């Protein structure tokens, strides 16, 4: 019996430029006879683009299924490119990448996602509309049209997640003043389910003043879900353990009231020491 490997998303590095180029060319080649030219993504130097945009790769084992390129702007997350390998199209991978864009937007504290596409790319436009994107402008371009689209992330959920997003951003910057701002004065901090680790902002501050001394400390957001006034983050945290630099998966649950974090629970996975 053949066992199908799970799909995962990882951030691309410089060595992925060749694979990204091949996938994008394959994905967009079907549009050449439709518009009579190569779409602009086929002309991009992806070695240079990797320095300008964040590229996340959807993979299954060593197989590259799709890519999404994004950049954070003043009031929104911009999707520069999204593409799925032709044999994998129609399997929901485009939707997976768009949901990942929502995670990135929420993590960056941005209420909108914006993109543009060619007016002739009917399948792409239909996908975006299914995910809540609306057309905001249409303009002529190279004998066709460019369609500008935008998606507003759930306003209530976005607002509820803002204290959590701010404290994660400050955590990664090791800025203790900004980190403490979203926490209520009488907040409580637990190891899941009910082991109290810190009671009150002063004790939480003391824990993190020490934690911020770790040179490689960084929390990478994998997903964020908002249900009512609860915000659940799945993170992979890089830390400097006594045994050396390593990673640990953490499920973080925050209770938010009146714009402040009032309670938080943390469920830790097994730490993984990284090879030097």
Protein Blocks (a to p, Z undefined) as FASTA:
>chain_A
ZZddddddddddfklmmmmmmmmmmmmmmmmmmnopacfklmpcfklmmmmpccddddeh
jbcfbdcdddddfkbccdfbdcddfklgonlpmmmmmmmmmmmmmmnopabdcddddfkl
mmlmmmmmmnopacfbdcdeehiacddddddddfklmmmmmmmmmmmmmmmnopaklmmm
mpcfkbccdddfklcfbgcjklmmmmmmmmmmpmkbccddfbdcdehjaccddddddddd
fkbccddddddddddeehiafbdcddddddddddZZ
